[in-house]
Amino acid sequence: YLRQLNLDWWIRSWDVVYHESKSFSIAKFGPNENMSLSGYSMSYHWFGNAWIGMNSVVNRLPPWLSIAQVSPVFSALLIATIINAISKRISNQMIQALAALTVYVFATGGLSTANPPNVVAITWSLAALLVTLEFRRNNRWRLFLTFSLLSFAAFSGKVSAGFVIIAS
């Protein structure tokens, strides 16, 4: 019975295949070599792809499983947790946290599985925003260091995700 089900529902774009090869290539050869363009480094989406690729290598997962199932589910749970934490920092009312989650999930393309490295970069951007809110309350250098690392990860994952940090 299960073989008859369409288990490819999460695939919305052929970019997933492109990012699968990129993530596997970065995990195997590093960011300075890639299987798509031998002899040239990868400078776009490299850090998000690196995270996905290393997830495959460390957990001994097939690259397709990591990019098409593990990464989107992990990122969705992480984004929901971060948005919930941000909402609680702004207001203690649970209804506002649920409203923020609902708007993010259904009114934006932020959780689109068509571009997994973008979703990974968004998690780092939102985490940096959360650290920013905490830094405003508690002015400690460790929080600034954490913010800096998350900002670097977001910009390296996808530049447009890094602009979320600048806007905040």
Backbone bond lengths (Angstrom), bond angles and torsions (degrees), N, CA, C in turn:
res aa  C-N    CA-C-N  psi(-1)  N-CA   C-N-CA  omega(-1)  CA-C   N-CA-C  phi
1 Y - - - 1.452 - - 1.528 111.77 -
2 L 1.331 118.18 -45.29 1.458 121.41 -176.70 1.526 111.98 -64.51
3 R 1.325 118.19 -28.91 1.466 120.67 179.17 1.519 112.22 -66.26
4 Q 1.301 117.57 -21.79 1.461 120.81 -178.72 1.529 112.42 -84.75
5 L 1.307 117.50 -15.05 1.462 120.63 -179.59 1.519 110.41 -73.07
6 N 1.315 115.98 149.48 1.456 120.97 175.07 1.522 108.10 -85.24
7 L 1.312 115.93 100.34 1.457 120.08 -178.84 1.519 112.03 -93.89
8 D 1.324 117.34 9.70 1.459 121.41 178.95 1.523 112.01 -100.26
9 W 1.315 118.05 24.31 1.456 122.04 -175.49 1.510 113.14 -64.18
10 W 1.330 118.77 -24.31 1.458 120.81 -175.58 1.526 112.27 -81.52
11 I 1.309 118.74 -8.68 1.462 120.95 -177.47 1.532 108.29 -86.59
12 R 1.305 116.48 114.93 1.464 121.09 179.65 1.518 111.17 -116.27
13 S 1.285 117.43 -8.67 1.451 120.11 -174.07 1.519 109.11 -153.79
14 W 1.326 114.97 148.60 1.458 118.99 175.85 1.523 111.27 -76.78
15 D 1.323 117.61 -5.44 1.462 120.36 174.59 1.523 111.65 -61.59
16 V 1.324 116.19 -24.42 1.460 119.31 179.25 1.525 109.89 -60.89
17 V 1.318 117.01 -40.98 1.464 120.94 178.37 1.530 109.91 -65.11
18 Y 1.317 116.35 -41.60 1.465 121.54 176.98 1.524 110.55 -59.15
19 H 1.329 116.46 -48.32 1.461 120.22 -178.89 1.529 111.80 -70.72
20 E 1.316 116.94 -27.60 1.466 119.08 174.43 1.522 110.22 -61.74
21 S 1.327 116.64 -47.54 1.466 119.35 -179.69 1.526 110.84 -66.22
22 K 1.323 117.15 -39.08 1.469 120.48 178.61 1.532 111.53 -64.77
23 S 1.322 117.05 -45.25 1.464 119.79 -177.97 1.524 111.20 -66.03
24 F 1.316 116.69 -41.21 1.462 120.03 178.44 1.530 110.38 -65.82
25 S 1.328 116.24 -39.85 1.455 121.67 -179.89 1.525 111.32 -64.05
26 I 1.332 117.74 -45.17 1.464 121.07 179.52 1.523 110.49 -64.64
27 A 1.340 116.80 -40.15 1.461 119.77 179.70 1.529 111.43 -64.83
28 K 1.310 116.97 -35.29 1.469 120.91 -178.08 1.524 113.16 -84.83
29 F 1.348 117.34 -41.65 1.461 121.12 -170.80 1.524 114.33 -114.21
30 G 1.328 118.02 -9.47 1.459 121.22 -176.65 1.520 111.42 88.68
31 P 1.344 117.33 171.58 1.468 120.50 -175.55 1.528 114.32 -73.87
32 N 1.326 117.33 -11.85 1.466 119.22 -177.92 1.515 113.85 -89.44
33 E 1.310 118.00 -5.24 1.464 122.72 175.22 1.515 107.39 -133.90
34 N 1.311 116.08 146.16 1.457 118.04 173.26 1.517 109.70 -150.36
35 M 1.319 115.12 152.37 1.454 120.27 -173.69 1.530 112.91 -74.13
36 S 1.304 118.00 -15.59 1.466 120.17 -179.96 1.522 112.37 -82.21
37 L 1.319 116.61 -32.09 1.454 120.92 -176.30 1.527 108.28 -143.44
38 S 1.307 115.31 83.07 1.454 121.75 -173.96 1.531 111.52 -58.92
39 G 1.320 115.03 133.61 1.458 120.92 178.17 1.517 114.35 91.37
40 Y 1.327 118.12 -4.58 1.464 121.96 -179.93 1.522 109.95 -118.93
41 S 1.309 115.50 146.02 1.461 119.03 178.65 1.520 109.85 -82.46
42 M 1.306 114.61 161.22 1.457 120.65 178.22 1.515 108.20 -99.24
43 S 1.309 117.46 123.86 1.465 119.72 -176.07 1.527 113.18 -117.22
44 Y 1.314 118.95 -0.29 1.459 120.80 -177.75 1.520 108.96 -123.80
45 H 1.294 117.76 130.06 1.467 124.04 -178.02 1.524 112.58 63.76
46 W 1.294 119.18 16.21 1.462 118.99 -168.87 1.520 113.38 -66.95
47 F 1.322 119.18 -38.26 1.455 119.54 -173.97 1.529 112.13 -75.99
48 G 1.324 117.21 -38.02 1.465 120.19 174.97 1.518 110.99 -63.81
49 N 1.327 115.57 -42.57 1.462 119.26 176.30 1.517 111.39 -65.63
50 A 1.324 117.33 -37.10 1.467 120.66 178.84 1.527 110.91 -62.77
51 W 1.334 116.33 -41.48 1.460 119.55 179.04 1.526 110.43 -62.82
52 I 1.320 116.27 -45.22 1.467 120.26 -179.93 1.531 110.12 -64.71
53 G 1.319 116.98 -42.99 1.459 120.72 179.70 1.518 112.39 -64.22
54 M 1.328 116.51 -42.51 1.462 119.37 178.88 1.522 111.36 -67.45
55 N 1.319 116.79 -31.40 1.457 120.76 174.61 1.531 109.71 -60.26
56 S 1.318 116.59 -41.39 1.473 120.85 177.60 1.521 110.97 -63.77
57 V 1.328 116.30 -46.41 1.464 120.93 -175.45 1.535 111.04 -68.75
58 V 1.328 116.97 -49.70 1.463 121.22 -175.85 1.529 111.42 -63.80
59 N 1.322 116.78 -41.16 1.461 120.89 -177.69 1.525 113.51 -92.23
60 R 1.331 115.61 3.02 1.471 122.03 -179.76 1.522 111.86 53.90
61 L 1.319 113.98 47.81 1.466 121.35 178.18 1.513 109.84 -101.68
62 P 1.306 117.76 149.13 1.465 118.71 170.30 1.532 108.99 -63.24
63 P 1.329 118.21 142.19 1.469 120.23 -177.29 1.531 113.33 -54.05
64 W 1.322 116.90 -39.07 1.465 119.53 -178.28 1.520 111.13 -64.23
65 L 1.307 117.85 -40.16 1.456 121.68 -179.78 1.530 110.35 -64.21
66 S 1.309 116.08 -42.46 1.461 120.30 -178.67 1.520 111.93 -64.26
67 I 1.329 117.44 -46.16 1.467 119.82 -174.77 1.526 112.81 -80.21
68 A 1.311 117.96 -30.29 1.466 120.07 -174.63 1.517 113.83 -95.26
69 Q 1.319 117.91 -20.59 1.455 118.75 -177.30 1.523 113.25 -126.70
70 V 1.320 117.84 -52.00 1.461 120.38 -174.62 1.528 111.40 -68.38
71 S 1.323 116.63 -50.93 1.465 120.56 -177.29 1.533 112.81 -60.37
72 P 1.340 119.97 -48.07 1.471 118.71 179.34 1.526 113.65 -63.47
73 V 1.325 117.36 -40.51 1.470 119.73 -179.53 1.527 110.47 -68.30
74 F 1.330 116.39 -46.51 1.464 120.36 178.59 1.526 110.77 -60.22
75 S 1.330 116.72 -45.72 1.467 120.59 -179.05 1.520 111.47 -64.56
76 A 1.321 117.51 -40.87 1.467 120.71 179.38 1.525 110.85 -62.63
77 L 1.325 116.79 -43.88 1.470 119.68 178.36 1.525 111.33 -65.70
78 L 1.311 116.32 -40.85 1.459 120.55 179.25 1.526 111.28 -65.91
79 I 1.328 117.35 -44.08 1.467 120.75 178.64 1.525 110.53 -62.34
80 A 1.330 117.37 -43.36 1.466 120.20 179.00 1.526 110.76 -61.68
81 T 1.317 117.19 -40.93 1.460 121.17 179.50 1.528 111.17 -65.90
82 I 1.338 116.27 -42.44 1.467 119.58 -179.44 1.529 111.05 -67.81
83 I 1.336 117.61 -43.28 1.467 120.25 178.34 1.525 110.20 -62.40
84 N 1.313 117.37 -39.34 1.455 120.76 176.52 1.531 110.58 -61.98
85 A 1.334 117.30 -43.28 1.473 120.91 179.29 1.527 111.17 -66.06
86 I 1.327 117.27 -40.63 1.468 120.90 177.47 1.524 109.88 -62.67
87 S 1.328 116.45 -45.09 1.466 120.44 -179.93 1.523 111.28 -61.06
88 K 1.315 117.45 -39.93 1.470 120.60 178.89 1.520 111.90 -68.15
89 R 1.343 117.58 -29.90 1.466 120.33 177.12 1.531 110.59 -71.10
90 I 1.330 116.17 -31.77 1.461 120.51 -178.10 1.522 110.89 -84.22
91 S 1.331 116.37 -41.82 1.459 121.23 -178.46 1.516 109.09 -147.38
92 N 1.309 116.72 145.40 1.461 120.16 -179.12 1.524 112.79 -87.27
93 Q 1.324 118.05 3.06 1.457 120.40 -177.94 1.527 110.31 -86.34
94 M 1.323 116.43 127.44 1.456 122.27 -178.42 1.528 111.77 -65.29
95 I 1.305 118.27 -30.66 1.469 121.01 -178.89 1.525 110.78 -63.34
96 Q 1.332 117.04 -34.96 1.462 119.59 178.35 1.523 111.61 -70.53
97 A 1.321 117.16 -35.30 1.469 120.27 175.80 1.521 110.23 -65.16
98 L 1.307 117.13 -43.46 1.473 120.83 178.37 1.523 111.18 -66.00
99 A 1.320 116.92 -38.25 1.468 120.09 177.82 1.523 110.72 -65.10
100 A 1.328 117.45 -41.92 1.467 120.78 179.02 1.523 110.70 -63.36
101 L 1.325 117.04 -42.95 1.463 120.67 177.77 1.523 111.43 -63.22
102 T 1.317 116.47 -44.03 1.467 120.89 -179.28 1.518 111.20 -62.96
103 V 1.314 116.93 -44.94 1.462 120.46 178.79 1.518 110.47 -62.69
104 Y 1.323 117.12 -44.72 1.460 119.78 -178.85 1.527 111.91 -63.18
105 V 1.310 116.30 -44.29 1.464 120.01 -176.22 1.520 111.98 -71.33
106 F 1.328 117.74 -43.80 1.459 119.80 -171.31 1.525 114.96 -100.39
107 A 1.326 118.41 -18.55 1.462 119.52 -175.72 1.523 113.28 -108.28
108 T 1.316 117.35 -2.94 1.467 119.79 178.44 1.523 109.23 -127.88
109 G 1.304 116.46 167.27 1.454 121.36 175.32 1.511 112.10 -96.55
110 G 1.296 117.00 20.19 1.454 121.87 -174.82 1.513 115.51 -64.42
111 L 1.314 117.42 -23.32 1.458 120.45 179.64 1.520 112.21 -107.07
112 S 1.301 117.73 21.47 1.464 120.50 179.39 1.512 110.35 -66.04
113 T 1.309 115.64 128.45 1.462 119.72 179.41 1.523 111.64 -84.23
114 A 1.319 117.68 4.38 1.462 120.61 179.38 1.520 111.61 -70.15
115 N 1.318 117.29 -23.57 1.458 120.54 -178.19 1.537 108.85 -136.72
116 P 1.332 117.41 80.79 1.466 120.01 -175.40 1.521 115.16 -56.72
117 P 1.342 121.48 -40.09 1.461 118.60 178.67 1.528 112.88 -62.44
118 N 1.326 117.25 -29.95 1.456 120.79 176.88 1.525 110.31 -65.44
119 V 1.314 116.96 -43.42 1.460 120.68 179.62 1.523 110.48 -64.29
120 V 1.321 117.11 -39.79 1.464 121.04 177.33 1.532 109.91 -63.00
121 A 1.337 117.36 -43.33 1.469 120.97 178.78 1.526 111.34 -64.54
122 I 1.317 117.54 -35.33 1.465 120.54 177.64 1.528 110.57 -64.16
123 T 1.332 117.45 -36.42 1.474 118.75 177.56 1.518 110.37 -61.09
124 W 1.328 117.08 -40.82 1.460 119.69 179.30 1.522 111.07 -68.68
125 S 1.335 117.78 -36.89 1.471 120.90 177.65 1.524 110.97 -63.88
126 L 1.318 116.30 -46.41 1.464 119.57 179.98 1.526 111.00 -66.33
127 A 1.321 117.12 -36.79 1.468 119.87 176.68 1.525 110.30 -64.00
128 A 1.327 117.62 -39.31 1.469 121.07 176.70 1.519 110.48 -63.68
129 L 1.327 117.45 -39.06 1.464 120.96 176.58 1.529 110.47 -62.55
130 L 1.315 117.19 -42.58 1.463 121.27 177.30 1.526 110.86 -61.43
131 V 1.320 117.41 -43.66 1.470 121.21 178.46 1.526 110.06 -64.51
132 T 1.338 117.71 -36.10 1.462 121.19 177.02 1.529 111.01 -60.81
133 L 1.328 116.22 -44.67 1.465 119.68 177.96 1.520 111.35 -62.28
134 E 1.314 116.07 -40.07 1.467 119.78 178.62 1.530 110.66 -68.79
135 F 1.333 117.29 -36.52 1.464 121.45 179.13 1.525 110.92 -64.01
136 R 1.324 117.26 -35.52 1.467 120.21 178.38 1.518 111.39 -64.45
137 R 1.331 116.55 -32.24 1.451 120.97 178.10 1.518 112.24 -80.23
138 N 1.323 114.73 -41.65 1.457 121.24 -170.54 1.522 108.23 -131.05
139 N 1.278 117.82 94.37 1.459 124.69 -171.40 1.536 111.45 -76.77
140 R 1.344 116.32 77.56 1.463 120.86 -179.32 1.523 110.02 -116.07
141 W 1.321 116.24 147.69 1.467 121.11 -176.67 1.521 111.85 -67.27
142 R 1.334 118.89 -29.34 1.468 121.36 178.57 1.525 111.18 -63.25
143 L 1.312 115.97 -37.25 1.461 119.53 177.11 1.524 110.83 -66.37
144 F 1.334 116.23 -39.04 1.465 119.06 177.49 1.526 110.68 -65.07
145 L 1.317 117.83 -39.79 1.463 121.44 177.23 1.531 110.44 -63.40
146 T 1.312 116.71 -43.26 1.472 120.99 177.46 1.521 110.07 -62.10
147 F 1.323 116.60 -44.19 1.461 120.79 177.11 1.523 110.94 -58.70
148 S 1.317 117.19 -43.54 1.466 121.36 -179.63 1.523 111.45 -62.01
149 L 1.320 117.13 -44.73 1.465 120.60 179.31 1.530 111.88 -65.16
150 L 1.321 116.72 -42.12 1.468 119.88 178.03 1.525 111.28 -66.23
151 S 1.313 116.89 -36.67 1.468 120.42 177.20 1.519 110.98 -64.51
152 F 1.331 116.43 -44.11 1.460 120.15 176.67 1.524 110.87 -60.13
153 A 1.322 116.87 -43.62 1.465 120.71 179.16 1.520 110.92 -62.61
154 A 1.325 117.34 -42.56 1.468 120.36 -179.28 1.523 111.16 -64.80
155 F 1.333 117.40 -47.32 1.464 120.44 179.17 1.515 111.51 -64.04
156 S 1.326 117.27 -37.81 1.467 120.53 179.88 1.517 111.64 -73.26
157 G 1.328 116.66 -27.92 1.460 120.42 177.36 1.508 112.07 -72.47
158 K 1.306 115.82 -47.14 1.460 122.25 175.55 1.518 106.94 -166.26
159 V 1.305 116.07 127.61 1.467 120.64 -173.87 1.521 111.60 -58.91
160 S 1.320 117.85 -39.67 1.463 119.47 -178.46 1.519 111.66 -64.47
161 A 1.331 118.28 -29.39 1.464 120.35 175.77 1.526 110.10 -68.82
162 G 1.312 117.06 -31.62 1.453 120.65 177.48 1.528 112.89 -67.90
163 F 1.337 116.23 -28.46 1.462 118.78 179.13 1.516 112.35 -68.79
164 V 1.318 117.34 -21.18 1.470 120.76 173.50 1.526 108.86 -61.26
165 I 1.316 116.09 -38.24 1.470 120.88 179.98 1.525 110.14 -67.64
166 I 1.326 116.93 -43.94 1.469 121.17 179.56 1.522 110.21 -61.76
167 A 1.335 116.43 -40.24 1.461 120.71 -177.98 1.524 111.18 -67.95
168 S 1.322 116.42 -26.28 1.466 118.24 -178.74 1.514 109.04 -83.96
